[in-house]
Amino acid sequence: MVTGPPVFAAIADPTRRAILDAIRGRERSAGEIASLFPVSRPAISKHLRVLRGAGLVRERRVARSRLYSLDPAPLREVERWLDHYRVFWAARLHDLKRVVERQERRPQPGRNP
């Protein structure tokens, strides 16, 4: 179970992340979103409700349709959290680069220099 701010719980599910990807470029209707997934429309509605609750999705009603679009603002919280790990991974990648460069400088058996 994911605890903490609702944005983390919302993006913990792969279907919800895929919904965010689907509406990243343009507004889509609920039916259009549902047609992209092999799950029921009620299941997609529940996912959209979670995403709305986390503030990641805006809903706009046009006649009888509901149109959904991405609101990326809550993802800044995730980005701030990830910033702490970027430093860690940058250091690890730098260490890996040094190891690879050292290995490339060593003569290897069976290879002509």
C-alpha positions, 0 to 999 in steps of 0.5 A: 500500500502506498502512503503519503501524498495522494499524487504518489498513490495515484501514480503508483498504479501502471494503468493510471500512469498510462492514462496520464500518458494518454491525456498528456498531449490532448484532452480526451473523453472518458469513452476514448480513454476507456477504449485504450485499455483492456479493462471495463469502463467502470474501472477506468472511471475509478482510475480517473476519480483517483487521478482527479482526487490527486489533482492530476486530471481536470474534468470538463463537461461538454453536454453529456460528455466528460473531457479529461486533461492533464494537470501536471502541477502535482507532479512537481512534488514527485520531481522534488522527491526524485531530486534527492535520488538524482544526485545518487544516480549521477554519482553512480553513473560517474563511477560506472563511467570510470570503471568502463574507461579503465577497462577500455584502456587495458590491453585485452587478450586476443585483440590487436592494439 
